Amino acid sequence: MGNARVRSIHVHPVKAFRSLPLREVVVERWGPAGDRRWMLIDDGGKVVTQRRHPRLALAAAELLPGGGVVLSAPGCDPVTVPVPAPGATVPADVFGDKVEAVPAEDAAVHAWCGDFLGTPVRLVHLDDPAVRRPVDPAYALPGETVTFADGYPLLLTTTASLDRLNSLVAQGEHAHEGPLPMSRFRPNVVIEGTEPWAEDRWTRVTVGEVAFRIPKASGRCVVTTTDQDTARRGREPLHTLGRHRSVGGRLLFGVNLVPLSPGTLRVGDPLEVVA
């Protein structure tokens, strides 16, 4: 594993918007700085994602110093959203997790998001990731928390596993959909220089100066079938994952990470397998 290193780093300032590539990122206890501190909720407080609205793949968010964002999308003028002042929170539901969040202060921001999606939504911010949302207790250590990410602070994938998956897609009935880019899987950290599926066996790794534990593999959903450049949906990779990577009813690709120490991740950092 001596050649394993970071190929790319990605954050998602607004959950379900397109990813933002970075050369380096500070890793906090709850995940990469700036990753998924914002999200959309519907009138009932439930998170709005590409599962129901693949069009979100076309929306982008640029991070501003201090945690604000600039939102942009096709056919829309960009809008700047500062971090809201401390104040009243609203209940939000992230796939069953109840989280208190602070709405963006400007009503025009909510209108901008709703106009783009064609349905009423609100943009909310996670004010204190240290306390608001614990990691799934079935897989957490005491005190571990997470932002608005699906369940864990980071997601890691490997180029070797994507290459192997694409070779399987090429042999199947939906070969015309491949090869699939890594953007389908919306990772935070992409590693090159491993064997295919090597990450299945890891439980602890160090990437650069940051130590991580790996609580579980990542079960994938319909978002992976969404082209992140066009928002169009297909059958892959879920069809092929279902044939080759189905474990306990979950279709696996990539692994979840929980930081054991803070630090900075950089493109080119080596990965070492601890256990």
N, C-alpha and C positions, 0 to 999 in steps of 0.2 A: 504493500500500500504506500510505498515511499513516494510515488509520483502523484498521489491524489492531492488535488488542490482546488481552490475556489475558481470556478469558471466565470460565474456572474452572481450578482447580488440584486435583489429586487424588493421594493416595498410597495405597499398599496395604501396611499394616504387616506382614501375613502374606500371602505369595504365594497367590493364588487366592481369598482372602476378599474380601468386598465392599469397594469403594473408600471412602476417607475424604476428604471435601471440606475444603479449607483455604483461607484467605484469602491466606496467604503461606507460602513454604517456602524454607529454605536449600538451595541446590544445591551439593552436594559433587562431587568429581571423578568419583565413581561413581554419582551420581544424587541425587534429592531426599532430604534427611535423613529417615530413618525408613521409606523405601520398600523393601519386600521384603527386609528384613534377617532375616525369619523365614520358614520354610516347613515343610510336612509332607513326610515321606518314608515309603515303605512298608518292609516287612521286608527288601527287597532294596536299600534305599538310594535308590530312584528317587523323584523328585519326584512329589507327588500334587497334581493340579490339577483345574480344572473340565472338562478334556478328558474325563476318566473319571468325575469326580464333580461333576456340575453342582450338587449340593446345597451345595457350598462357597460358592456365591453368597449363601446365607442366613446365613453366619457373618460376624461383624464383629470387628474388633480396634481398640481405642482405644490410642493411643500414650501412654506415660507418660514423664515426665522421666527421662533416662538411657537410654532405649531399650527399657524393658520394655513389656508390652502387657497389656490386659485383654481376654480373649476372651469373646464372648457369641454365643448362637445360640438359635433357637426351642426351647423345651422343656428348656433347660439353664441351670443357675445360672452366672452369670459367674465366671470364674476369672482371677486375677492371676498373671502370669508375669514374674518379674524376669529381667534379663539374666544368663545363667549365668556363674559365675566362670571365669576362664581355666583350661583343663584339657584333658583328653583329647578329641580330635575323632573324628568318625565320617565315613567317606566317603559323599558324596551325589552323585547323578547328576542334573544339570539338563539334560535333553534331550541327553545325550552329553557334557556338560562335567563333568569330575570335580572336585568341590569338597570341601574339608574343612570340616565344620561342628560346632558345639558343641551337644549335646542340652540341652534344658531339664532342670533339675536335679530337679524334682519328678515322680515317676512318675505322680502323679494328673493332671498336665497331659496326658501322653500318653494316659492312659485317657479323659480328657474328650474329646479330639479323636477318638479311636477310637470312643467310644460315639456321638458325633454322626454320624460317617460310616458306622458299621456295619462297619468294617474296621480291623485293627490299623495304626496309624501312629505316628510320632514327630514331635515339634515340635523343629526345630533352628534355631540362630541363626548368622548370619555374623559372626564376631568381628572380622575385619580385612579390610574390603573393599578396602583399598589393595593387597593382595597375593594374596588367595585365588583370584580368578577373572578372567583377562584377557578383554577383549572379543574377539570372533571375529577371529583374526589376518588373515583375508581382508579385513577392513574396518577394522582398528584401526591407530592410531598407537602408537609405543612407549610403554609404561607405562600405557595406558588399561585400566581395570578396571571391573567391573560387579558389582552385588549378585546376588540370586536372580531378577532380572528375566529375561524370556525370552532376551534377548541383548544389550540396549543400555541405557544409563543412563536414558533417558527416551523416552516416546512422545508425539508431538504430533499432534493432529487439528484440523480446522477445521469450524466450524458450516456454512459454505457447502458444503463437500463432503458433509456429512451431509444437508443439504437436497437437494442434487442426487441423492444416492443414494436418498433417500426418494421423490423424484419418479419415479425409475426403478422402484423397488419397486411404487409405486402403479399402474404400467402393466403389471405382470407378473401371473403366475398365482397368486402368493401375496400379492396386494395386501392381503388381510385381516390380514396380520401387521404391516403398517406403520401409521403411521410408527414407525421404530425410534428409541429414545433413544440418546444418546451413550454411556451407561453400557455398552452392548453391547461397545464397543471398548476399554474400560478404559484411557483415556489418562491421562497425567500432566498435560498442558497442553492446554487447548482454546482455540483462537484464533478470534475473530470479526472480521469486516470485511475478508475476502479474497474473491477470486473462487473458484468451485469448482475444485478440483484444482490451485490455484496452487502448493501445496506440492510438487507433482511436480517443479517446476523449481528448487527451492531447494537450495543446497549449503551455505550458511552463513547464519546469522541471528543477530541480537541481540534478546533479549527482556528488556526492562528493562535491568538492569546485567549480565546474563549473556550471554556469547557461546557459540554452539553451532556444531558442524559436523553435517551431515546425511549419514551414510554411505550410507543406503539407505532405500527405502520399506519399509513394514511388510507382510509377508505374513500374511494372517489365517487363523485356524483355526476349529474347531467351537465354541469358546467364544463367538464372536460370535453364535451362534444361540441362546444361553442367555439367557432373561429374567432379569436380575439381581435382580428383586424376587420372582420365584416359583420360579426354577430350572427352569422348563419350557423345552423346546427346540422350535424350529421349523425352517424351511428358510432363512429370511432372516437375514442379508444375503448368505450365501455363494452362493445361487442367482443373485442379481442381480450380485454381484461377478464371478461366473464368466462372465457374459454380457458385462459391460462393463469389467471391471477386471482381467482375467487377463493377466499378463505373465510369460513364462518359466515357466509352471506355478504361479505364485504369484498369489493374489487380494489386491489391494493396497488398503489404506485406512490413511491416516496415514503418518507418517515417524518414523524413529528419530533421536534426538538424542544427541550426545556433548558434554558441557561442555568448553569451551576455557578457561574461567575460572570461579572460584567466585563466589558472590553470592547474593542473595535475589530470588526471583520473587514478584510480587504480582499479585493480580487487578487488572486495569486497566492493567498495564504495556504499553507499546507494543512491537510487533514490527517490526523493520527487517530487510529482506532485504539481506545483504551480497553474496552471490553465488548 
